[in-house]
Amino acid sequence: MRNDELDTCHAYLNVLHAGLQGKQAMLHILQQLTDECSLGTELRHTRVLLEEVIAWSETLYETKWCVLQVAHDSQSIDLARLAILFEEWMDEIQRMGCAAETILSNAEFWKDIAAVQMLVALLGYHAYARDHYIRGLVRYGEAFERDDIAEKWRVHIPSSQQCLQIAHNFLGQLGNNTEVTTTFAFQLHEETLLLPAIFRCQVHDLNQIRALTLGEFNYEQAGFTPDEADRWVQCGIIAAQAGYWRAYEINPEEVVTWIRYGFIDPCHAGSWRYRGFSASEAFVWAQSGYSPREATIYVGFGCKSPEQARTFDGVKH
């Protein structure tokens, strides 16, 4: 089987494997926090799907090939079934993104313990899904002697481990508490602020995977209307990149400004924008060595510039 066919097959399987691992972790977290017995049914269903995807993945690794067809023997991957699971998972990601966005849209979400528990669970989903996704690509690269893939993703393992630790820390702090402090709420808000955008990015990732065998990825496949696509074309942003900027709710004209100030990564720009900074304001703080989180804290104390921030704490940044 050609590398592009193997890459496509693994892309589908890796997304589902990582996502289902993340969902399993999320359900475990919710069970731990809420003692909700009804979650058991969903957890068992998730495990069944996960076992199915793991079996397909092991077939790929053991045989070094896969048969993408409607079949049920042990050395075939049922394409029809895989496609159904893939589409269902895309819907699942969109639902989780909407849930995170709804919670975060309420400035007093922290007063609703159920909302806090769900936000911690969604953070756990993201951490576990990301870790499995990265490790899945490293394993694939090693197994098929694709050193470029293995090396590209291996460097992300430390940050993935850090995300897992952060999720565990929030879970440990929350425990069985029925109320949270404003400090906990602020920290959780900061850590989950980008979750809705991250889920939208994942949907965009899945759209690109779905189009791997269809040639160059286009705006229609990315979910843009013709009018929306025209705006992005006029600003010189290709469909693959436009989807990530859109995920962070940055329109084509704004993208041009952010790029002009040196913010070429949608996530980096979004980290500033979601905290209320314009491109020019973000540039000033970033040039002075402040992260979006640090700048937000200083602005909250009334500092309008990096100079005022350095004066405020009396320490040269």
Secondary structure, DSSP 8 states (H G I E B T S, - for coil): --HHHHHHHHHHHHHHHHHHHHHHHHHHHHHHHH--TTHHHHHHHHHHHHHHHHHHHHHHHHHS---EES--STT-EEHHHHHHHHHHHHHHHHHHHHHHHHHHTSTTGGG-HHHHHHHHHHHHHHHHHHHHHHHHHHHHHHHTT-HHHHHHHHTTHHHHHHHHHHHHHHHHHHTT-S---HHHHHHHHHHHTTHHHHHHHHHHHHHHHHTTTSSS--TTTTT--HHHHHHHHHTT--HHHHHHHHHTT--HHHHHHHHHTT--SHHHHHHHHTTT--HHHHHHHHHTT--HHHHHHHHHTT--SHHHHHHHHTS--
